[in-house]
Amino acid sequence: MGDDGVVTLLPLALLLPLLLLLLMLGMEKVEGPLREDAVTEQLETFLDSARPDEVETFVSEGFAPALDRYWRRRRLGRLLPGRSK
């Protein structure tokens, strides 16, 4: 009966490192975009040309909603006739 336990645990012991490796590779894909400098560049661009209400949104709600509001304003400004930028 002792040999059955070893035989049952052997595949699990061999499979566990592979599962951990796959998990680590998956986490690398998730973490990659978070470490990029693109976020820093977007933040600098946003803070250089944001309006006070957009900065208030940034402070109260976070970067993503404030950046969405900023880009909506920029798109709207390009669509309106007679407006530069």
N, CA and C atoms as an extended XYZ file, in Angstrom:
255
Properties=species:S:1:pos:R:3:atomname:S:1:resname:S:1:resid:I:1 pbc="F F F"
N         0.823       -1.188        0.000 N   MET     1
C         0.000        0.000        0.000 CA  MET     1
C         0.871        1.257        0.000 C   MET     1
N         2.057        1.204        0.560 N   GLY     2
C         2.951        2.353        0.589 CA  GLY     2
C         3.436        2.740       -0.792 C   GLY     2
N         3.586        1.780       -1.699 N   ASP     3
C         4.044        2.058       -3.057 CA  ASP     3
C         2.981        2.780       -3.874 C   ASP     3
N         1.708        2.551       -3.603 N   ASP     4
C         0.633        3.220       -4.334 CA  ASP     4
C         0.646        4.724       -4.080 C   ASP     4
N         0.966        5.135       -2.878 N   GLY     5
C         1.029        6.561       -2.556 CA  GLY     5
C         2.160        7.257       -3.279 C   GLY     5
N         3.296        6.594       -3.409 N   VAL     6
C         4.447        7.156       -4.112 CA  VAL     6
C         4.139        7.273       -5.600 C   VAL     6
N         3.499        6.263       -6.160 N   VAL     7
C         3.154        6.267       -7.581 CA  VAL     7
C         2.123        7.361       -7.866 C   VAL     7
N         1.221        7.600       -6.955 N   THR     8
C         0.198        8.627       -7.142 CA  THR     8
C         0.800       10.026       -7.019 C   THR     8
N         1.732       10.217       -6.131 N   LEU     9
C         2.327       11.532       -5.936 CA  LEU     9
C         3.394       11.876       -6.967 C   LEU     9
N         3.957       10.888       -7.621 N   LEU    10
C         5.021       11.130       -8.595 CA  LEU    10
C         4.564       12.013       -9.758 C   LEU    10
N         3.440       11.731      -10.413 N   PRO    11
C         3.002       12.634      -11.494 CA  PRO    11
C         2.710       14.048      -10.983 C   PRO    11
N         2.153       14.155       -9.798 N   LEU    12
C         1.866       15.462       -9.224 CA  LEU    12
C         3.163       16.226       -8.939 C   LEU    12
N         4.159       15.523       -8.434 N   ALA    13
C         5.441       16.158       -8.142 CA  ALA    13
C         6.145       16.603       -9.423 C   ALA    13
N         5.961       15.884      -10.497 N   LEU    14
C         6.559       16.264      -11.768 CA  LEU    14
C         5.763       17.360      -12.472 C   LEU    14
N         4.482       17.402      -12.256 N   LEU    15
C         3.611       18.368      -12.913 CA  LEU    15
C         3.610       19.733      -12.217 C   LEU    15
N         3.809       19.760      -10.936 N   LEU    16
C         3.749       21.002      -10.173 CA  LEU    16
C         4.758       22.058      -10.653 C   LEU    16
N         6.023       21.730      -10.889 N   PRO    17
C         6.942       22.762      -11.398 CA  PRO    17
C         6.526       23.319      -12.766 C   PRO    17
N         5.983       22.460      -13.605 N   LEU    18
C         5.517       22.937      -14.916 CA  LEU    18
C         4.328       23.893      -14.772 C   LEU    18
N         3.433       23.584      -13.871 N   LEU    19
C         2.295       24.478      -13.626 CA  LEU    19
C         2.758       25.822      -13.065 C   LEU    19
N         3.725       25.796      -12.172 N   LEU    20
C         4.271       27.039      -11.630 CA  LEU    20
C         4.962       27.863      -12.714 C   LEU    20
N         5.667       27.201      -13.612 N   LEU    21
C         6.328       27.893      -14.714 CA  LEU    21
C         5.304       28.554      -15.629 C   LEU    21
N         4.234       27.842      -15.942 N   LEU    22
C         3.178       28.425      -16.773 CA  LEU    22
C         2.516       29.610      -16.083 C   LEU    22
N         2.300       29.513      -14.801 N   LEU    23
C         1.730       30.619      -14.042 CA  LEU    23
C         2.654       31.837      -14.064 C   LEU    23
N         3.942       31.615      -13.909 N   MET    24
C         4.904       32.724      -13.929 CA  MET    24
C         4.959       33.377      -15.308 C   MET    24
N         4.895       32.591      -16.367 N   LEU    25
C         4.888       33.153      -17.718 CA  LEU    25
C         3.621       33.979      -17.969 C   LEU    25
N         2.506       33.489      -17.470 N   GLY    26
C         1.261       34.245      -17.597 CA  GLY    26
C         1.305       35.559      -16.837 C   GLY    26
N         1.870       35.545      -15.648 N   MET    27
C         1.976       36.769      -14.863 CA  MET    27
C         2.916       37.775      -15.530 C   MET    27
N         3.945       37.288      -16.203 N   GLU    28
C         4.860       38.175      -16.923 CA  GLU    28
C         4.115       38.936      -18.015 C   GLU    28
N         3.202       38.255      -18.701 N   LYS    29
C         2.413       38.930      -19.733 CA  LYS    29
C         1.503       39.991      -19.125 C   LYS    29
N         0.982       39.730      -17.956 N   VAL    30
C         0.105       40.698      -17.292 CA  VAL    30
C         0.908       41.889      -16.769 C   VAL    30
N         2.079       41.627      -16.200 N   GLU    31
C         2.881       42.692      -15.594 CA  GLU    31
C         3.642       43.521      -16.614 C   GLU    31
N         3.910       42.980      -17.783 N   GLY    32
C         4.710       43.678      -18.797 CA  GLY    32
C         4.193       45.076      -19.118 C   GLY    32
N         2.933       45.221      -19.498 N   PRO    33
C         2.429       46.558      -19.828 CA  PRO    33
C         2.430       47.518      -18.643 C   PRO    33
N         2.364       46.995      -17.445 N   LEU    34
C         2.352       47.863      -16.273 CA  LEU    34
C         3.714       48.482      -16.000 C   LEU    34
N         4.768       47.847      -16.469 N   ARG    35
C         6.115       48.346      -16.226 CA  ARG    35
C         6.619       49.256      -17.345 C   ARG    35
N         5.904       49.368      -18.423 N   GLU    36
C         6.392       50.132      -19.569 CA  GLU    36
C         6.437       51.625      -19.259 C   GLU    36
N         7.313       52.305      -19.966 N   ASP    37
C         7.453       53.744      -19.798 CA  ASP    37
C         6.331       54.519      -20.472 C   ASP    37
N         5.494       53.849      -21.249 N   ALA    38
C         4.401       54.525      -21.934 CA  ALA    38
C         3.449       55.187      -20.944 C   ALA    38
N         3.235       54.562      -19.826 N   VAL    39
C         2.344       55.133      -18.810 CA  VAL    39
C         2.934       56.441      -18.282 C   VAL    39
N         4.237       56.466      -18.069 N   THR    40
C         4.895       57.676      -17.594 CA  THR    40
C         4.787       58.793      -18.616 C   THR    40
N         4.985       58.459      -19.888 N   GLU    41
C         4.875       59.464      -20.946 CA  GLU    41
C         3.457       60.001      -21.043 C   GLU    41
N         2.468       59.128      -20.949 N   GLN    42
C         1.074       59.572      -20.995 CA  GLN    42
C         0.767       60.492      -19.818 C   GLN    42
N         1.290       60.155      -18.649 N   LEU    43
C         1.051       60.984      -17.475 CA  LEU    43
C         1.685       62.358      -17.642 C   LEU    43
N         2.901       62.420      -18.162 N   GLU    44
C         3.559       63.707      -18.388 CA  GLU    44
C         2.781       64.553      -19.389 C   GLU    44
N         2.352       63.949      -20.491 N   THR    45
C         1.569       64.666      -21.500 CA  THR    45
C         0.265       65.164      -20.905 C   THR    45
N        -0.368       64.321      -20.134 N   PHE    46
C        -1.633       64.693      -19.507 CA  PHE    46
C        -1.447       65.873      -18.555 C   PHE    46
N        -0.463       65.802      -17.688 N   LEU    47
C        -0.273       66.860      -16.697 CA  LEU    47
C         0.177       68.176      -17.334 C   LEU    47
N         0.855       68.111      -18.473 N   ASP    48
C         1.284       69.329      -19.151 CA  ASP    48
C         0.123       70.096      -19.771 C   ASP    48
N        -0.917       69.397      -20.221 N   SER    49
C        -1.975       70.092      -20.952 CA  SER    49
C        -3.378       69.845      -20.406 C   SER    49
N        -3.495       69.303      -19.224 N   ALA    50
C        -4.816       69.025      -18.648 CA  ALA    50
C        -5.434       70.294      -18.073 C   ALA    50
N        -6.731       70.343      -18.135 N   ARG    51
C        -7.484       71.438      -17.525 CA  ARG    51
C        -7.670       71.149      -16.041 C   ARG    51
N        -8.033       72.167      -15.259 N   PRO    52
C        -8.205       71.951      -13.812 CA  PRO    52
C        -9.239       70.874      -13.468 C   PRO    52
N       -10.346       70.808      -14.220 N   ASP    53
C       -11.353       69.782      -13.913 CA  ASP    53
C       -10.824       68.376      -14.218 C   ASP    53
N        -9.956       68.256      -15.217 N   GLU    54
C        -9.368       66.955      -15.519 CA  GLU    54
C        -8.349       66.550      -14.448 C   GLU    54
N        -7.624       67.518      -13.929 N   VAL    55
C        -6.688       67.232      -12.842 CA  VAL    55
C        -7.467       66.830      -11.590 C   VAL    55
N        -8.598       67.487      -11.349 N   GLU    56
C        -9.445       67.117      -10.212 CA  GLU    56
C        -9.959       65.687      -10.356 C   GLU    56
N       -10.346       65.305      -11.578 N   THR    57
C       -10.762       63.926      -11.836 CA  THR    57
C        -9.610       62.972      -11.567 C   THR    57
N        -8.404       63.372      -11.963 N   PHE    58
C        -7.217       62.546      -11.719 CA  PHE    58
C        -7.003       62.320      -10.225 C   PHE    58
N        -7.144       63.386       -9.455 N   VAL    59
C        -6.918       63.287       -8.014 CA  VAL    59
C        -8.011       62.458       -7.337 C   VAL    59
N        -9.252       62.665       -7.730 N   SER    60
C       -10.350       62.007       -7.031 CA  SER    60
C       -10.644       60.595       -7.537 C   SER    60
N       -10.474       60.340       -8.838 N   GLU    61
C       -10.883       59.053       -9.387 CA  GLU    61
C        -9.728       58.198       -9.907 C   GLU    61
N        -8.574       58.794      -10.095 N   GLY    62
C        -7.436       58.025      -10.604 CA  GLY    62
C        -7.062       58.439      -12.004 C   GLY    62
N        -5.994       57.835      -12.498 N   PHE    63
C        -5.426       58.233      -13.778 CA  PHE    63
C        -6.282       57.819      -14.971 C   PHE    63
N        -6.809       56.611      -14.973 N   ALA    64
C        -7.546       56.104      -16.136 CA  ALA    64
C        -8.788       56.959      -16.465 C   ALA    64
N        -9.666       57.263      -15.504 N   PRO    65
C       -10.822       58.100      -15.842 CA  PRO    65
C       -10.418       59.511      -16.281 C   PRO    65
N        -9.397       60.066      -15.656 N   ALA    66
C        -8.951       61.405      -16.040 CA  ALA    66
C        -8.370       61.403      -17.445 C   ALA    66
N        -7.622       60.389      -17.789 N   LEU    67
C        -7.042       60.303      -19.123 CA  LEU    67
C        -8.130       60.096      -20.165 C   LEU    67
N        -9.143       59.310      -19.852 N   ASP    68
C       -10.272       59.144      -20.776 CA  ASP    68
C       -10.957       60.475      -21.031 C   ASP    68
N       -11.172       61.239      -19.986 N   ARG    69
C       -11.814       62.550      -20.121 CA  ARG    69
C       -10.955       63.499      -20.960 C   ARG    69
N        -9.647       63.450      -20.746 N   TYR    70
C        -8.709       64.288      -21.495 CA  TYR    70
C        -8.750       63.950      -22.986 C   TYR    70
N        -8.706       62.655      -23.320 N   TRP    71
C        -8.708       62.267      -24.725 CA  TRP    71
C       -10.048       62.558      -25.381 C   TRP    71
N       -11.157       62.455      -24.653 N   ARG    72
C       -12.458       62.843      -25.218 CA  ARG    72
C       -12.466       64.316      -25.573 C   ARG    72
N       -11.912       65.154      -24.688 N   ARG    73
C       -11.858       66.593      -24.967 CA  ARG    73
C       -11.006       66.857      -26.189 C   ARG    73
N        -9.875       66.173      -26.305 N   ARG    74
C        -8.987       66.381      -27.456 CA  ARG    74
C        -9.662       65.965      -28.768 C   ARG    74
N       -10.371       64.833      -28.756 N   ARG    75
C       -11.079       64.388      -29.964 CA  ARG    75
C       -12.180       65.360      -30.329 C   ARG    75
N       -12.917       65.821      -29.336 N   LEU    76
C       -14.001       66.762      -29.579 CA  LEU    76
C       -13.457       68.067      -30.146 C   LEU    76
N       -12.329       68.519      -29.630 N   GLY    77
C       -11.711       69.747      -30.130 CA  GLY    77
C       -11.301       69.631      -31.584 C   GLY    77
N       -10.867       68.469      -32.013 N   ARG    78
C       -10.493       68.278      -33.417 CA  ARG    78
C       -11.707       68.189      -34.310 C   ARG    78
N       -12.833       67.726      -33.781 N   LEU    79
C       -14.039       67.582      -34.601 CA  LEU    79
C       -14.774       68.901      -34.809 C   LEU    79
N       -14.649       69.823      -33.869 N   LEU    80
C       -15.348       71.095      -33.974 CA  LEU    80
C       -14.662       71.997      -34.989 C   LEU    80
N       -15.433       72.618      -35.893 N   PRO    81
C       -14.818       73.508      -36.886 CA  PRO    81
C       -14.336       74.798      -36.224 C   PRO    81
N       -13.236       75.340      -36.744 N   GLY    82
C       -12.715       76.612      -36.244 CA  GLY    82
C       -11.865       76.497      -35.012 C   GLY    82
N       -11.598       75.315      -34.548 N   ARG    83
C       -10.762       75.123      -33.363 CA  ARG    83
C        -9.432       74.537      -33.771 C   ARG    83
N        -8.378       75.118      -33.283 N   SER    84
C        -7.067       74.554      -33.553 CA  SER    84
C        -6.689       73.598      -32.442 C   SER    84
N        -5.959       72.550      -32.806 N   LYS    85
C        -5.600       71.476      -31.873 CA  LYS    85
C        -6.848       70.840      -31.406 C   LYS    85
